[in-house]
Amino acid sequence: MSQRTHIVSAFDEDLETIHEALLVMGGRVEEAVSLAARALDERDEDLARQVIEGDRAIDALEEDIDHQVVRLLALRQPQARDLRAVIAVMKMAADLERMGDYAKNMAKRVSVLASSQKIEGAGAALRRQARLVGQMLKDMLDAFARNDVALAEDVIARDVEVDHMTNALFREFITHMMEDPRNITACLHYTFIAKNIERMGDLVTGSAEHVVFLATGQRPADRTKGASTATMDVKPE
């Protein structure tokens, strides 16, 4: 075996180890999103604490991936596509860590909502929104593991559905606030949570775009976005 072949083989082995760590991290984040949404729906403060405490493991995994990436760059000095692969993994790990933070933020609001005015159906609606993003995350990770461009592009296309759902939830929560001032505290928290879940969808979509870029060397076309909540106009009846 030539020295060049040996170096390439060592790089591939190191990169595979990093890929495996990223998939483990993604699985942890997927679970955190699901559990946070369930805790919110069921007003389960014990489950919420489990999500909050579990975020440390997600942070540790990102830190470990960063260390592995730095070591790989220093020792192997990858070029061209290999360098893209390493940088993309580091960016995807950062996106996953941010998603973990959003899940933790959702869980932190459970204790306040458990003692606030109950908004019928709000928890279930947010759980459906989180389930949609969770499925996008699962499919993005599968696309990454299999180098599946079609699946990654499908994930990107689904982000508009998350945007539409967020807009619908905003309108619903604003209506509740206008109908009864006692709903304001809970609905404000629910609105922030809906926006956090939407942001998770954006992060998953960004990672799916990295998958497409790694496989094809081309950036995906600009994706369709739903109407922004920043321009929403809700008038009282």
N, C-alpha and C positions, 0 to 999 in steps of 0.2 A: 504494500500500500504506500502510495506517494505521500509526501508531507502535505501537499495540497488536499488530497482526498481525506487525509486524517483530520485536517482543520475543518473541512466542510462537514464531515461526519460529526465532529465535536460540536460545531455550531448547531447543526440540526437537532442533536440530542439536548443541548441547552435550551433551544427555542421550544422544543416539545415539552420540556419541564415547565417552562413559563406558561405555555398554552394550558397545560393541565391545571396549574395554579389559578389561572384566570377563570377556567370553567368551574372550579371549586368555589371561587369567590362569587361568580355569577349565581351559582346555586344557593349560596347563603343569602344573597340579596333578594333573589326570587322568593325565598321563604320569608324573609323579613317583610317584604311588601304584602304578602298574603296574610301573615299573622297580624300586622298592623291594621289592615283593613278589617279583619275579623274582630280584633279587639275593639275597634271603633264601633262596628255594627252591634256587637254584644255588650258594649260598655264594660269590658273585662280589663280591669286595671292590672291584675296579675299578669295577664298575657301581654299587656302593653309594656310592663317592666321587663319582661323576657326579651322583647324586641329592642328596648333601649340598651339593656346589658349586652345583647348579642352584637351590637354595632361595633364593639371593641374588636371582635374577631374579624369583622369585615375590614376595619382599618388596618389591622395587623397583616392581613393578606395583601392589601394594596402595598403596604410598606415592604413586604417581602418581595413582591413582584418588582417594585422599583429597584430594590437592591440587586435582584437577579439581572434586570435589564442593564443597569450600570456596569455590572461585572461583565456581562456579555459584550457590551460595546467596547469596554477596555481591552478585553482579552482577544476577541475575535475580529474586531474592526470590520463589521459587515458593510457591504456596498450594495447600491441599487435596490433591487427588490428585497433582499435580506434586511437592509436597513429600514425600509418601509415597514416590513413585518414587525420589527422590534419596536419602532416608534408607535405603530398603531396599537400594539398590545398595551403599551404604557398609557396611551390615551384612553383606551377602553377600560383599563383598570381604574383610572381617575373618574370616568363616567359612572362606573359601578359603585365606587366609593361614595359619590355624590348621591346616587339613588338610595344607598343605605342611610345617608343622612336624612333624606326626605322621609324615608320609612320611620326613622327614629323620631322625627318631628311630628309625624302623624300620631305615633304612640304617645308622645308627651302631652298631646291635647286630650287624650282619653279621660284623664282624671278630671279635667275641667268640664268636659261634656257630660260626664257621668252625673254631675251635680247641677247641670244646666237644664233649661226648658227642653223637653223632648220634642224633636222635630220628626214627625212621623215619616218614615221611609227614607230619611236622609242617610242613615248609616248603610242601609242596603244599597242605595244608589251609588254611594262612594265605593262600596265593595265591588259593585259591578264594574265601575270605572277602573279600579285597581286590578280586577281580574283580567280586563282587556290588556292593560299594560303588562301584567305578569305573563300573559301568553305571548305578547310581543317579545318580552325578554327571553323567555324560554326558546322561542323560535330563532331569535338572533344568535343565541349561544349555540343552538344546533347548526345554524348556517355557518357560524365561525368554525365549529368542530369539523364540518364536512366540506367547507369551502363551497357552499351552496349559494350561488349568486341569485338564483330565482327566489329562494326562500328569503334571502336578505332584502331583495327588492319588494317582496310581498309585505315584509315588516314595515318598510319605509312607507308603503302606500297606506297602511292601516293607521298611521299617525293622525290623519285627518279625522278619523272616526273619534279619536280621543279628544281632539279639538272641539268637535261638534257636541260631544257629551259634556265637556267642560262648560261650554256656553249655555247649554240647557240647564245645567245645575246652577250656574250663576243666576239665571233668570228666576229659577224656582226659589233659591235662597233669598234673593232680593224681594220677591213677592211676599214670602213669609215675614220678612222684616217690616215691610210696609203695612201688613195686615195687623201685626201685633208687636209693639216695642219689646215685649218680654222675650221675643224670639231673637233679638239682635245679637246677644252674646254668642249663642250657639251657632247661629247662621254665619257670623263672621268667621268663627273657627272652621266651620264646614267649607266656607268659601276659600280660605287659605289652603285647606287640605286638598280641595279639588284642583287648585292651581298647582300645588306640589305634585299631584299625580300627573297632571298634564305635562309638567316639566320632566317627570320621569320618562314619559313617552318620548319627549324630545331627545333625551339622553340615549334611550334605546335606539331611536332612529339614527342618531349620530354614529353609534357603534355599528349599526347595520351598514351605514355608508362606508365605514372603514373596511368592513368585510368585502363589499363590492370592489373597493379600490384595491385591496390586496389581491383579489382574484383576477381583476381585469386590467389594473394599472390606470383605470379611468374613474374620475369622480362621477357619481350619479347626477342626472339632471336635477335641477331645483325641484324639490318636492312640493306638492300641493298642500297648502295650509288652510285650516278652517278659519272662520271669521275670528278676529282677535277680541278678547274681552276688554281690551283697552278702549275700543270704540263702541262698546255696548251702550245702548240707550234704553233704559227701562223707565216707562212713565206710569204713574199711578192711574188706575182706572177712574 
